[in-house]
């Protein structure tokens, strides 16, 4: 098996942790920040949709 994954932020290859095989970002601080920002964007978007539906 290949255990290698390409980071969705910086494009570098990294080995995902066994506890988190679906990991898409490496452990670089910048990439973790990017992951968090994208997650927040997504959440804000879905929250906006939710509000509009009220
Ligand atoms: Zn990265």
mmCIF file of the protein (N, C-alpha, C, O) and its ligand, coordinates in Angstrom:
data_MODEL
# 
_entry.id   MODEL 
# 
loop_
_entity.id 
_entity.type 
_entity.pdbx_number_of_molecules 
1 polymer     1 
2 non-polymer 1 
# 
_entity_poly.entity_id                      1 
_entity_poly.type                           'polypeptide(L)' 
_entity_poly.nstd_linkage                   no 
_entity_poly.nstd_monomer                   no 
_entity_poly.pdbx_seq_one_letter_code       
;(UNK)(UNK)(UNK)(UNK)(UNK)(UNK)(UNK)(UNK)(UNK)(UNK)(UNK)(UNK)(UNK)(UNK)(UNK)(UNK)
(UNK)(UNK)(UNK)(UNK)(UNK)(UNK)(UNK)(UNK)(UNK)(UNK)(UNK)(UNK)(UNK)(UNK)(UNK)(UNK)
(UNK)(UNK)(UNK)(UNK)(UNK)(UNK)(UNK)(UNK)(UNK)(UNK)(UNK)(UNK)(UNK)(UNK)(UNK)(UNK)
(UNK)(UNK)(UNK)(UNK)(UNK)(UNK)
;
_entity_poly.pdbx_seq_one_letter_code_can   XXXXXXXXXXXXXXXXXXXXXXXXXXXXXXXXXXXXXXXXXXXXXXXXXXXXXX 
_entity_poly.pdbx_strand_id                 A 
# 
loop_
_entity_poly_seq.entity_id 
_entity_poly_seq.num 
_entity_poly_seq.mon_id 
_entity_poly_seq.hetero 
1 1  UNK n 
1 2  UNK n 
1 3  UNK n 
1 4  UNK n 
1 5  UNK n 
1 6  UNK n 
1 7  UNK n 
1 8  UNK n 
1 9  UNK n 
1 10 UNK n 
1 11 UNK n 
1 12 UNK n 
1 13 UNK n 
1 14 UNK n 
1 15 UNK n 
1 16 UNK n 
1 17 UNK n 
1 18 UNK n 
1 19 UNK n 
1 20 UNK n 
1 21 UNK n 
1 22 UNK n 
1 23 UNK n 
1 24 UNK n 
1 25 UNK n 
1 26 UNK n 
1 27 UNK n 
1 28 UNK n 
1 29 UNK n 
1 30 UNK n 
1 31 UNK n 
1 32 UNK n 
1 33 UNK n 
1 34 UNK n 
1 35 UNK n 
1 36 UNK n 
1 37 UNK n 
1 38 UNK n 
1 39 UNK n 
1 40 UNK n 
1 41 UNK n 
1 42 UNK n 
1 43 UNK n 
1 44 UNK n 
1 45 UNK n 
1 46 UNK n 
1 47 UNK n 
1 48 UNK n 
1 49 UNK n 
1 50 UNK n 
1 51 UNK n 
1 52 UNK n 
1 53 UNK n 
1 54 UNK n 
# 
loop_
_struct_asym.id 
_struct_asym.entity_id 
A 1 
B 2 
# 
loop_
_chem_comp.id 
_chem_comp.type 
_chem_comp.mon_nstd_flag 
UNK 'L-peptide linking' . 
ZN  non-polymer         . 
# 
_pdbx_entity_nonpoly.entity_id   2 
_pdbx_entity_nonpoly.name        ? 
_pdbx_entity_nonpoly.comp_id     ZN 
# 
_pdbx_nonpoly_scheme.asym_id         B 
_pdbx_nonpoly_scheme.entity_id       2 
_pdbx_nonpoly_scheme.mon_id          ZN 
_pdbx_nonpoly_scheme.ndb_seq_num     1 
_pdbx_nonpoly_scheme.pdb_seq_num     101 
_pdbx_nonpoly_scheme.auth_seq_num    101 
_pdbx_nonpoly_scheme.pdb_mon_id      ZN 
_pdbx_nonpoly_scheme.auth_mon_id     ZN 
_pdbx_nonpoly_scheme.pdb_strand_id   A 
_pdbx_nonpoly_scheme.pdb_ins_code    . 
# 
loop_
_atom_site.group_PDB 
_atom_site.id 
_atom_site.type_symbol 
_atom_site.label_atom_id 
_atom_site.label_alt_id 
_atom_site.label_comp_id 
_atom_site.label_asym_id 
_atom_site.label_entity_id 
_atom_site.label_seq_id 
_atom_site.pdbx_PDB_ins_code 
_atom_site.Cartn_x 
_atom_site.Cartn_y 
_atom_site.Cartn_z 
_atom_site.occupancy 
_atom_site.B_iso_or_equiv 
_atom_site.pdbx_formal_charge 
_atom_site.auth_seq_id 
_atom_site.auth_comp_id 
_atom_site.auth_asym_id 
_atom_site.auth_atom_id 
_atom_site.pdbx_PDB_model_num 
ATOM   1   N  N  . UNK A 1 1  ? 0.840   -1.215 0.000  1.00 0.00 ? 1   UNK A N  1 
ATOM   2   C  CA . UNK A 1 1  ? 0.000   0.000  0.000  1.00 0.00 ? 1   UNK A CA 1 
ATOM   3   C  C  . UNK A 1 1  ? 0.856   1.238  0.000  1.00 0.00 ? 1   UNK A C  1 
ATOM   4   O  O  . UNK A 1 1  ? 1.987   1.210  0.485  1.00 0.00 ? 1   UNK A O  1 
ATOM   5   N  N  . UNK A 1 2  ? 0.365   2.273  -0.509 1.00 0.00 ? 2   UNK A N  1 
ATOM   6   C  CA . UNK A 1 2  ? 1.147   3.514  -0.655 1.00 0.00 ? 2   UNK A CA 1 
ATOM   7   C  C  . UNK A 1 2  ? 1.009   4.515  0.484  1.00 0.00 ? 2   UNK A C  1 
ATOM   8   O  O  . UNK A 1 2  ? 1.754   5.460  0.223  1.00 0.00 ? 2   UNK A O  1 
ATOM   9   N  N  . UNK A 1 3  ? 0.530   4.663  1.350  1.00 0.00 ? 3   UNK A N  1 
ATOM   10  C  CA . UNK A 1 3  ? 0.286   5.576  2.449  1.00 0.00 ? 3   UNK A CA 1 
ATOM   11  C  C  . UNK A 1 3  ? 0.610   7.035  2.237  1.00 0.00 ? 3   UNK A C  1 
ATOM   12  O  O  . UNK A 1 3  ? 0.730   7.823  3.175  1.00 0.00 ? 3   UNK A O  1 
ATOM   13  N  N  . UNK A 1 4  ? 0.750   7.370  0.939  1.00 0.00 ? 4   UNK A N  1 
ATOM   14  C  CA . UNK A 1 4  ? 1.127   8.776  0.700  1.00 0.00 ? 4   UNK A CA 1 
ATOM   15  C  C  . UNK A 1 4  ? -0.042  9.611  0.194  1.00 0.00 ? 4   UNK A C  1 
ATOM   16  O  O  . UNK A 1 4  ? -0.915  9.136  -0.533 1.00 0.00 ? 4   UNK A O  1 
ATOM   17  N  N  . UNK A 1 5  ? -0.021  10.827 0.593  1.00 0.00 ? 5   UNK A N  1 
ATOM   18  C  CA . UNK A 1 5  ? -1.133  11.727 0.284  1.00 0.00 ? 5   UNK A CA 1 
ATOM   19  C  C  . UNK A 1 5  ? -0.521  13.050 -0.133 1.00 0.00 ? 5   UNK A C  1 
ATOM   20  O  O  . UNK A 1 5  ? 0.537   13.432 0.367  1.00 0.00 ? 5   UNK A O  1 
ATOM   21  N  N  . UNK A 1 6  ? -1.173  13.746 -1.038 1.00 0.00 ? 6   UNK A N  1 
ATOM   22  C  CA . UNK A 1 6  ? -0.656  15.050 -1.444 1.00 0.00 ? 6   UNK A CA 1 
ATOM   23  C  C  . UNK A 1 6  ? -1.448  16.136 -0.715 1.00 0.00 ? 6   UNK A C  1 
ATOM   24  O  O  . UNK A 1 6  ? -2.678  16.122 -0.695 1.00 0.00 ? 6   UNK A O  1 
ATOM   25  N  N  . UNK A 1 7  ? -0.730  17.054 -0.133 1.00 0.00 ? 7   UNK A N  1 
ATOM   26  C  CA . UNK A 1 7  ? -1.374  18.121 0.638  1.00 0.00 ? 7   UNK A CA 1 
ATOM   27  C  C  . UNK A 1 7  ? -2.216  19.005 -0.276 1.00 0.00 ? 7   UNK A C  1 
ATOM   28  O  O  . UNK A 1 7  ? -1.741  19.443 -1.323 1.00 0.00 ? 7   UNK A O  1 
ATOM   29  N  N  . UNK A 1 8  ? -3.452  19.267 0.111  1.00 0.00 ? 8   UNK A N  1 
ATOM   30  C  CA . UNK A 1 8  ? -4.369  20.070 -0.698 1.00 0.00 ? 8   UNK A CA 1 
ATOM   31  C  C  . UNK A 1 8  ? -3.990  21.544 -0.663 1.00 0.00 ? 8   UNK A C  1 
ATOM   32  O  O  . UNK A 1 8  ? -4.523  22.337 -1.439 1.00 0.00 ? 8   UNK A O  1 
ATOM   33  N  N  . UNK A 1 9  ? -3.088  21.918 0.217  1.00 0.00 ? 9   UNK A N  1 
ATOM   34  C  CA . UNK A 1 9  ? -2.710  23.319 0.310  1.00 0.00 ? 9   UNK A CA 1 
ATOM   35  C  C  . UNK A 1 9  ? -1.377  23.586 -0.369 1.00 0.00 ? 9   UNK A C  1 
ATOM   36  O  O  . UNK A 1 9  ? -1.312  24.403 -1.287 1.00 0.00 ? 9   UNK A O  1 
ATOM   37  N  N  . UNK A 1 10 ? -0.314  22.917 0.058  1.00 0.00 ? 10  UNK A N  1 
ATOM   38  C  CA . UNK A 1 10 ? 1.016   23.195 -0.492 1.00 0.00 ? 10  UNK A CA 1 
ATOM   39  C  C  . UNK A 1 10 ? 1.414   22.196 -1.569 1.00 0.00 ? 10  UNK A C  1 
ATOM   40  O  O  . UNK A 1 10 ? 2.400   22.423 -2.270 1.00 0.00 ? 10  UNK A O  1 
ATOM   41  N  N  . UNK A 1 11 ? 0.683   21.101 -1.724 1.00 0.00 ? 11  UNK A N  1 
ATOM   42  C  CA . UNK A 1 11 ? 0.974   20.138 -2.775 1.00 0.00 ? 11  UNK A CA 1 
ATOM   43  C  C  . UNK A 1 11 ? 2.105   19.180 -2.453 1.00 0.00 ? 11  UNK A C  1 
ATOM   44  O  O  . UNK A 1 11 ? 2.449   18.333 -3.278 1.00 0.00 ? 11  UNK A O  1 
ATOM   45  N  N  . UNK A 1 12 ? 2.690   19.297 -1.270 1.00 0.00 ? 12  UNK A N  1 
ATOM   46  C  CA . UNK A 1 12 ? 3.759   18.384 -0.875 1.00 0.00 ? 12  UNK A CA 1 
ATOM   47  C  C  . UNK A 1 12 ? 3.177   17.041 -0.467 1.00 0.00 ? 12  UNK A C  1 
ATOM   48  O  O  . UNK A 1 12 ? 2.034   16.940 -0.022 1.00 0.00 ? 12  UNK A O  1 
ATOM   49  N  N  . UNK A 1 13 ? 4.005   16.006 -0.634 1.00 0.00 ? 13  UNK A N  1 
ATOM   50  C  CA . UNK A 1 13 ? 3.548   14.689 -0.207 1.00 0.00 ? 13  UNK A CA 1 
ATOM   51  C  C  . UNK A 1 13 ? 3.785   14.525 1.277  1.00 0.00 ? 13  UNK A C  1 
ATOM   52  O  O  . UNK A 1 13 ? 4.774   15.014 1.822  1.00 0.00 ? 13  UNK A O  1 
ATOM   53  N  N  . UNK A 1 14 ? 2.878   13.841 1.913  1.00 0.00 ? 14  UNK A N  1 
ATOM   54  C  CA . UNK A 1 14 ? 3.045   13.564 3.337  1.00 0.00 ? 14  UNK A CA 1 
ATOM   55  C  C  . UNK A 1 14 ? 2.364   12.250 3.643  1.00 0.00 ? 14  UNK A C  1 
ATOM   56  O  O  . UNK A 1 14 ? 1.574   11.752 2.842  1.00 0.00 ? 14  UNK A O  1 
ATOM   57  N  N  . UNK A 1 15 ? 2.666   11.688 4.796  1.00 0.00 ? 15  UNK A N  1 
ATOM   58  C  CA . UNK A 1 15 ? 2.026   10.450 5.207  1.00 0.00 ? 15  UNK A CA 1 
ATOM   59  C  C  . UNK A 1 15 ? 0.933   10.753 6.203  1.00 0.00 ? 15  UNK A C  1 
ATOM   60  O  O  . UNK A 1 15 ? 1.215   11.236 7.300  1.00 0.00 ? 15  UNK A O  1 
ATOM   61  N  N  . UNK A 1 16 ? -0.313  10.479 5.845  1.00 0.00 ? 16  UNK A N  1 
ATOM   62  C  CA . UNK A 1 16 ? -1.410  10.727 6.782  1.00 0.00 ? 16  UNK A CA 1 
ATOM   63  C  C  . UNK A 1 16 ? -1.261  9.866  8.028  1.00 0.00 ? 16  UNK A C  1 
ATOM   64  O  O  . UNK A 1 16 ? -0.740  8.753  7.961  1.00 0.00 ? 16  UNK A O  1 
ATOM   65  N  N  . UNK A 1 17 ? -1.703  10.366 9.130  1.00 0.00 ? 17  UNK A N  1 
ATOM   66  C  CA . UNK A 1 17 ? -1.637  9.603  10.369 1.00 0.00 ? 17  UNK A CA 1 
ATOM   67  C  C  . UNK A 1 17 ? -2.646  8.454  10.306 1.00 0.00 ? 17  UNK A C  1 
ATOM   68  O  O  . UNK A 1 17 ? -3.724  8.598  9.728  1.00 0.00 ? 17  UNK A O  1 
ATOM   69  N  N  . UNK A 1 18 ? -2.291  7.320  10.901 1.00 0.00 ? 18  UNK A N  1 
ATOM   70  C  CA . UNK A 1 18 ? -3.219  6.177  10.913 1.00 0.00 ? 18  UNK A CA 1 
ATOM   71  C  C  . UNK A 1 18 ? -4.556  6.530  11.556 1.00 0.00 ? 18  UNK A C  1 
ATOM   72  O  O  . UNK A 1 18 ? -5.590  5.982  11.176 1.00 0.00 ? 18  UNK A O  1 
ATOM   73  N  N  . UNK A 1 19 ? -4.542  7.433  12.519 1.00 0.00 ? 19  UNK A N  1 
ATOM   74  C  CA . UNK A 1 19 ? -5.790  7.839  13.177 1.00 0.00 ? 19  UNK A CA 1 
ATOM   75  C  C  . UNK A 1 19 ? -6.642  8.684  12.246 1.00 0.00 ? 19  UNK A C  1 
ATOM   76  O  O  . UNK A 1 19 ? -7.846  8.832  12.456 1.00 0.00 ? 19  UNK A O  1 
ATOM   77  N  N  . UNK A 1 20 ? -6.000  9.250  11.192 1.00 0.00 ? 20  UNK A N  1 
ATOM   78  C  CA . UNK A 1 20 ? -6.729  10.183 10.329 1.00 0.00 ? 20  UNK A CA 1 
ATOM   79  C  C  . UNK A 1 20 ? -6.373  9.934  8.866  1.00 0.00 ? 20  UNK A C  1 
ATOM   80  O  O  . UNK A 1 20 ? -5.759  10.789 8.227  1.00 0.00 ? 20  UNK A O  1 
ATOM   81  N  N  . UNK A 1 21 ? -6.755  8.763  8.321  1.00 0.00 ? 21  UNK A N  1 
ATOM   82  C  CA . UNK A 1 21 ? -6.329  8.387  6.973  1.00 0.00 ? 21  UNK A CA 1 
ATOM   83  C  C  . UNK A 1 21 ? -6.897  9.277  5.881  1.00 0.00 ? 21  UNK A C  1 
ATOM   84  O  O  . UNK A 1 21 ? -6.353  9.310  4.777  1.00 0.00 ? 21  UNK A O  1 
ATOM   85  N  N  . UNK A 1 22 ? -7.979  10.003 6.160  1.00 0.00 ? 22  UNK A N  1 
ATOM   86  C  CA . UNK A 1 22 ? -8.573  10.856 5.137  1.00 0.00 ? 22  UNK A CA 1 
ATOM   87  C  C  . UNK A 1 22 ? -8.007  12.258 5.120  1.00 0.00 ? 22  UNK A C  1 
ATOM   88  O  O  . UNK A 1 22 ? -8.502  13.133 4.410  1.00 0.00 ? 22  UNK A O  1 
ATOM   89  N  N  . UNK A 1 23 ? -6.966  12.464 5.908  1.00 0.00 ? 23  UNK A N  1 
ATOM   90  C  CA . UNK A 1 23 ? -6.327  13.766 6.020  1.00 0.00 ? 23  UNK A CA 1 
ATOM   91  C  C  . UNK A 1 23 ? -5.916  14.317 4.658  1.00 0.00 ? 23  UNK A C  1 
ATOM   92  O  O  . UNK A 1 23 ? -5.327  13.593 3.855  1.00 0.00 ? 23  UNK A O  1 
ATOM   93  N  N  . UNK A 1 24 ? -6.215  15.575 4.388  1.00 0.00 ? 24  UNK A N  1 
ATOM   94  C  CA . UNK A 1 24 ? -5.885  16.152 3.079  1.00 0.00 ? 24  UNK A CA 1 
ATOM   95  C  C  . UNK A 1 24 ? -4.816  17.218 3.169  1.00 0.00 ? 24  UNK A C  1 
ATOM   96  O  O  . UNK A 1 24 ? -4.358  17.718 2.142  1.00 0.00 ? 24  UNK A O  1 
ATOM   97  N  N  . UNK A 1 25 ? -4.412  17.575 4.366  1.00 0.00 ? 25  UNK A N  1 
ATOM   98  C  CA . UNK A 1 25 ? -3.414  18.619 4.544  1.00 0.00 ? 25  UNK A CA 1 
ATOM   99  C  C  . UNK A 1 25 ? -2.266  18.088 5.376  1.00 0.00 ? 25  UNK A C  1 
ATOM   100 O  O  . UNK A 1 25 ? -2.472  17.309 6.306  1.00 0.00 ? 25  UNK A O  1 
ATOM   101 N  N  . UNK A 1 26 ? -1.051  18.511 5.042  1.00 0.00 ? 26  UNK A N  1 
ATOM   102 C  CA . UNK A 1 26 ? 0.104   18.087 5.829  1.00 0.00 ? 26  UNK A CA 1 
ATOM   103 C  C  . UNK A 1 26 ? 0.116   18.853 7.148  1.00 0.00 ? 26  UNK A C  1 
ATOM   104 O  O  . UNK A 1 26 ? -0.789  19.641 7.424  1.00 0.00 ? 26  UNK A O  1 
ATOM   105 N  N  . UNK A 1 27 ? 1.126   18.622 7.945  1.00 0.00 ? 27  UNK A N  1 
ATOM   106 C  CA . UNK A 1 27 ? 1.113   19.202 9.285  1.00 0.00 ? 27  UNK A CA 1 
ATOM   107 C  C  . UNK A 1 27 ? 1.765   20.578 9.362  1.00 0.00 ? 27  UNK A C  1 
ATOM   108 O  O  . UNK A 1 27 ? 1.947   21.116 10.454 1.00 0.00 ? 27  UNK A O  1 
ATOM   109 N  N  . UNK A 1 28 ? 2.118   21.155 8.209  1.00 0.00 ? 28  UNK A N  1 
ATOM   110 C  CA . UNK A 1 28 ? 2.675   22.515 8.224  1.00 0.00 ? 28  UNK A CA 1 
ATOM   111 C  C  . UNK A 1 28 ? 1.649   23.464 8.839  1.00 0.00 ? 28  UNK A C  1 
ATOM   112 O  O  . UNK A 1 28 ? 0.444   23.324 8.628  1.00 0.00 ? 28  UNK A O  1 
ATOM   113 N  N  . UNK A 1 29 ? 2.146   24.417 9.591  1.00 0.00 ? 29  UNK A N  1 
ATOM   114 C  CA . UNK A 1 29 ? 1.226   25.341 10.249 1.00 0.00 ? 29  UNK A CA 1 
ATOM   115 C  C  . UNK A 1 29 ? 0.382   26.087 9.232  1.00 0.00 ? 29  UNK A C  1 
ATOM   116 O  O  . UNK A 1 29 ? -0.822  26.250 9.428  1.00 0.00 ? 29  UNK A O  1 
ATOM   117 N  N  . UNK A 1 30 ? 0.995   26.541 8.152  1.00 0.00 ? 30  UNK A N  1 
ATOM   118 C  CA . UNK A 1 30 ? 0.282   27.301 7.128  1.00 0.00 ? 30  UNK A CA 1 
ATOM   119 C  C  . UNK A 1 30 ? -0.842  26.455 6.534  1.00 0.00 ? 30  UNK A C  1 
ATOM   120 O  O  . UNK A 1 30 ? -1.925  26.969 6.252  1.00 0.00 ? 30  UNK A O  1 
ATOM   121 N  N  . UNK A 1 31 ? -0.589  25.169 6.346  1.00 0.00 ? 31  UNK A N  1 
ATOM   122 C  CA . UNK A 1 31 ? -1.578  24.286 5.741  1.00 0.00 ? 31  UNK A CA 1 
ATOM   123 C  C  . UNK A 1 31 ? -2.709  24.002 6.713  1.00 0.00 ? 31  UNK A C  1 
ATOM   124 O  O  . UNK A 1 31 ? -3.868  23.904 6.309  1.00 0.00 ? 31  UNK A O  1 
ATOM   125 N  N  . UNK A 1 32 ? -2.385  23.871 7.979  1.00 0.00 ? 32  UNK A N  1 
ATOM   126 C  CA . UNK A 1 32 ? -3.420  23.661 8.982  1.00 0.00 ? 32  UNK A CA 1 
ATOM   127 C  C  . UNK A 1 32 ? -4.294  24.901 9.093  1.00 0.00 ? 32  UNK A C  1 
ATOM   128 O  O  . UNK A 1 32 ? -5.504  24.811 9.302  1.00 0.00 ? 32  UNK A O  1 
ATOM   129 N  N  . UNK A 1 33 ? -3.659  26.060 8.951  1.00 0.00 ? 33  UNK A N  1 
ATOM   130 C  CA . UNK A 1 33 ? -4.419  27.309 8.997  1.00 0.00 ? 33  UNK A CA 1 
ATOM   131 C  C  . UNK A 1 33 ? -5.346  27.381 7.783  1.00 0.00 ? 33  UNK A C  1 
ATOM   132 O  O  . UNK A 1 33 ? -6.505  27.783 7.893  1.00 0.00 ? 33  UNK A O  1 
ATOM   133 N  N  . UNK A 1 34 ? -4.823  26.988 6.637  1.00 0.00 ? 34  UNK A N  1 
ATOM   134 C  CA . UNK A 1 34 ? -5.598  26.988 5.401  1.00 0.00 ? 34  UNK A CA 1 
ATOM   135 C  C  . UNK A 1 34 ? -6.808  26.065 5.538  1.00 0.00 ? 34  UNK A C  1 
ATOM   136 O  O  . UNK A 1 34 ? -7.920  26.410 5.140  1.00 0.00 ? 34  UNK A O  1 
ATOM   137 N  N  . UNK A 1 35 ? -6.567  24.889 6.106  1.00 0.00 ? 35  UNK A N  1 
ATOM   138 C  CA . UNK A 1 35 ? -7.637  23.910 6.304  1.00 0.00 ? 35  UNK A CA 1 
ATOM   139 C  C  . UNK A 1 35 ? -8.737  24.501 7.171  1.00 0.00 ? 35  UNK A C  1 
ATOM   140 O  O  . UNK A 1 35 ? -9.927  24.352 6.892  1.00 0.00 ? 35  UNK A O  1 
ATOM   141 N  N  . UNK A 1 36 ? -8.309  25.167 8.220  1.00 0.00 ? 36  UNK A N  1 
ATOM   142 C  CA . UNK A 1 36 ? -9.259  25.760 9.153  1.00 0.00 ? 36  UNK A CA 1 
ATOM   143 C  C  . UNK A 1 36 ? -10.059 26.871 8.475  1.00 0.00 ? 36  UNK A C  1 
ATOM   144 O  O  . UNK A 1 36 ? -11.270 26.991 8.662  1.00 0.00 ? 36  UNK A O  1 
ATOM   145 N  N  . UNK A 1 37 ? -9.351  27.680 7.683  1.00 0.00 ? 37  UNK A N  1 
ATOM   146 C  CA . UNK A 1 37 ? -10.012 28.789 7.015  1.00 0.00 ? 37  UNK A CA 1 
ATOM   147 C  C  . UNK A 1 37 ? -11.055 28.246 6.036  1.00 0.00 ? 37  UNK A C  1 
ATOM   148 O  O  . UNK A 1 37 ? -12.172 28.759 5.970  1.00 0.00 ? 37  UNK A O  1 
ATOM   149 N  N  . UNK A 1 38 ? -10.694 27.222 5.287  1.00 0.00 ? 38  UNK A N  1 
ATOM   150 C  CA . UNK A 1 38 ? -11.643 26.660 4.321  1.00 0.00 ? 38  UNK A CA 1 
ATOM   151 C  C  . UNK A 1 38 ? -12.846 26.084 5.040  1.00 0.00 ? 38  UNK A C  1 
ATOM   152 O  O  . UNK A 1 38 ? -13.985 26.217 4.591  1.00 0.00 ? 38  UNK A O  1 
ATOM   153 N  N  . UNK A 1 39 ? -12.574 25.446 6.156  1.00 0.00 ? 39  UNK A N  1 
ATOM   154 C  CA . UNK A 1 39 ? -13.659 24.850 6.925  1.00 0.00 ? 39  UNK A CA 1 
ATOM   155 C  C  . UNK A 1 39 ? -14.603 25.938 7.413  1.00 0.00 ? 39  UNK A C  1 
ATOM   156 O  O  . UNK A 1 39 ? -15.822 25.768 7.382  1.00 0.00 ? 39  UNK A O  1 
ATOM   157 N  N  . UNK A 1 40 ? -14.036 27.063 7.866  1.00 0.00 ? 40  UNK A N  1 
ATOM   158 C  CA . UNK A 1 40 ? -14.851 28.173 8.354  1.00 0.00 ? 40  UNK A CA 1 
ATOM   159 C  C  . UNK A 1 40 ? -15.639 28.807 7.225  1.00 0.00 ? 40  UNK A C  1 
ATOM   160 O  O  . UNK A 1 40 ? -16.804 29.162 7.405  1.00 0.00 ? 40  UNK A O  1 
ATOM   161 N  N  . UNK A 1 41 ? -15.006 28.956 6.041  1.00 0.00 ? 41  UNK A N  1 
ATOM   162 C  CA . UNK A 1 41 ? -15.723 29.484 4.878  1.00 0.00 ? 41  UNK A CA 1 
ATOM   163 C  C  . UNK A 1 41 ? -16.924 28.615 4.571  1.00 0.00 ? 41  UNK A C  1 
ATOM   164 O  O  . UNK A 1 41 ? -18.029 29.115 4.361  1.00 0.00 ? 41  UNK A O  1 
ATOM   165 N  N  . UNK A 1 42 ? -16.703 27.312 4.547  1.00 0.00 ? 42  UNK A N  1 
ATOM   166 C  CA . UNK A 1 42 ? -17.755 26.364 4.239  1.00 0.00 ? 42  UNK A CA 1 
ATOM   167 C  C  . UNK A 1 42 ? -18.876 26.483 5.261  1.00 0.00 ? 42  UNK A C  1 
ATOM   168 O  O  . UNK A 1 42 ? -20.057 26.474 4.914  1.00 0.00 ? 42  UNK A O  1 
ATOM   169 N  N  . UNK A 1 43 ? -18.493 26.591 6.505  1.00 0.00 ? 43  UNK A N  1 
ATOM   170 C  CA . UNK A 1 43 ? -19.473 26.674 7.584  1.00 0.00 ? 43  UNK A CA 1 
ATOM   171 C  C  . UNK A 1 43 ? -20.279 27.961 7.472  1.00 0.00 ? 43  UNK A C  1 
ATOM   172 O  O  . UNK A 1 43 ? -21.496 27.959 7.655  1.00 0.00 ? 43  UNK A O  1 
ATOM   173 N  N  . UNK A 1 44 ? -19.585 29.070 7.165  1.00 0.00 ? 44  UNK A N  1 
ATOM   174 C  CA . UNK A 1 44 ? -20.288 30.341 7.028  1.00 0.00 ? 44  UNK A CA 1 
ATOM   175 C  C  . UNK A 1 44 ? -21.277 30.265 5.879  1.00 0.00 ? 44  UNK A C  1 
ATOM   176 O  O  . UNK A 1 44 ? -22.389 30.787 5.967  1.00 0.00 ? 44  UNK A O  1 
ATOM   177 N  N  . UNK A 1 45 ? -20.863 29.610 4.796  1.00 0.00 ? 45  UNK A N  1 
ATOM   178 C  CA . UNK A 1 45 ? -21.732 29.492 3.634  1.00 0.00 ? 45  UNK A CA 1 
ATOM   179 C  C  . UNK A 1 45 ? -22.977 28.676 3.993  1.00 0.00 ? 45  UNK A C  1 
ATOM   180 O  O  . UNK A 1 45 ? -24.095 29.075 3.668  1.00 0.00 ? 45  UNK A O  1 
ATOM   181 N  N  . UNK A 1 46 ? -22.789 27.560 4.647  1.00 0.00 ? 46  UNK A N  1 
ATOM   182 C  CA . UNK A 1 46 ? -23.935 26.726 5.004  1.00 0.00 ? 46  UNK A CA 1 
ATOM   183 C  C  . UNK A 1 46 ? -24.789 27.425 6.055  1.00 0.00 ? 46  UNK A C  1 
ATOM   184 O  O  . UNK A 1 46 ? -26.012 27.288 6.056  1.00 0.00 ? 46  UNK A O  1 
ATOM   185 N  N  . UNK A 1 47 ? -24.153 28.167 6.939  1.00 0.00 ? 47  UNK A N  1 
ATOM   186 C  CA . UNK A 1 47 ? -24.929 28.928 7.930  1.00 0.00 ? 47  UNK A CA 1 
ATOM   187 C  C  . UNK A 1 47 ? -25.781 29.971 7.240  1.00 0.00 ? 47  UNK A C  1 
ATOM   188 O  O  . UNK A 1 47 ? -26.930 30.188 7.626  1.00 0.00 ? 47  UNK A O  1 
ATOM   189 N  N  . UNK A 1 48 ? -25.228 30.627 6.212  1.00 0.00 ? 48  UNK A N  1 
ATOM   190 C  CA . UNK A 1 48 ? -25.974 31.641 5.461  1.00 0.00 ? 48  UNK A CA 1 
ATOM   191 C  C  . UNK A 1 48 ? -27.172 30.989 4.773  1.00 0.00 ? 48  UNK A C  1 
ATOM   192 O  O  . UNK A 1 48 ? -28.275 31.535 4.777  1.00 0.00 ? 48  UNK A O  1 
ATOM   193 N  N  . UNK A 1 49 ? -26.943 29.819 4.184  1.00 0.00 ? 49  UNK A N  1 
ATOM   194 C  CA . UNK A 1 49 ? -28.034 29.088 3.547  1.00 0.00 ? 49  UNK A CA 1 
ATOM   195 C  C  . UNK A 1 49 ? -29.117 28.768 4.576  1.00 0.00 ? 49  UNK A C  1 
ATOM   196 O  O  . UNK A 1 49 ? -30.313 28.895 4.311  1.00 0.00 ? 49  UNK A O  1 
ATOM   197 N  N  . UNK A 1 50 ? -28.671 28.361 5.728  1.00 0.00 ? 50  UNK A N  1 
ATOM   198 C  CA . UNK A 1 50 ? -29.584 28.002 6.793  1.00 0.00 ? 50  UNK A CA 1 
ATOM   199 C  C  . UNK A 1 50 ? -30.425 29.202 7.211  1.00 0.00 ? 50  UNK A C  1 
ATOM   200 O  O  . UNK A 1 50 ? -31.640 29.109 7.384  1.00 0.00 ? 50  UNK A O  1 
ATOM   201 N  N  . UNK A 1 51 ? -29.735 30.341 7.367  1.00 0.00 ? 51  UNK A N  1 
ATOM   202 C  CA . UNK A 1 51 ? -30.448 31.559 7.754  1.00 0.00 ? 51  UNK A CA 1 
ATOM   203 C  C  . UNK A 1 51 ? -31.458 31.967 6.688  1.00 0.00 ? 51  UNK A C  1 
ATOM   204 O  O  . UNK A 1 51 ? -32.586 32.352 6.997  1.00 0.00 ? 51  UNK A O  1 
ATOM   205 N  N  . UNK A 1 52 ? -31.027 31.875 5.403  1.00 0.00 ? 52  UNK A N  1 
ATOM   206 C  CA . UNK A 1 52 ? -31.929 32.272 4.315  1.00 0.00 ? 52  UNK A CA 1 
ATOM   207 C  C  . UNK A 1 52 ? -33.182 31.401 4.265  1.00 0.00 ? 52  UNK A C  1 
ATOM   208 O  O  . UNK A 1 52 ? -34.243 31.832 3.815  1.00 0.00 ? 52  UNK A O  1 
ATOM   209 N  N  . UNK A 1 53 ? -33.032 30.186 4.732  1.00 0.00 ? 53  UNK A N  1 
ATOM   210 C  CA . UNK A 1 53 ? -34.171 29.276 4.672  1.00 0.00 ? 53  UNK A CA 1 
ATOM   211 C  C  . UNK A 1 53 ? -35.146 29.464 5.831  1.00 0.00 ? 53  UNK A C  1 
ATOM   212 O  O  . UNK A 1 53 ? -36.221 28.864 5.862  1.00 0.00 ? 53  UNK A O  1 
ATOM   213 N  N  . UNK A 1 54 ? -34.756 30.295 6.765  1.00 0.00 ? 54  UNK A N  1 
ATOM   214 C  CA . UNK A 1 54 ? -35.632 30.498 7.912  1.00 0.00 ? 54  UNK A CA 1 
ATOM   215 C  C  . UNK A 1 54 ? -36.812 31.391 7.574  1.00 0.00 ? 54  UNK A C  1 
ATOM   216 O  O  . UNK A 1 54 ? -37.648 31.662 8.436  1.00 0.00 ? 54  UNK A O  1 
HETATM 217 ZN ZN . ZN  B 2 .  ? 0.910   21.284 3.175  1.00 0.00 ? 101 ZN  A ZN 1 
# 
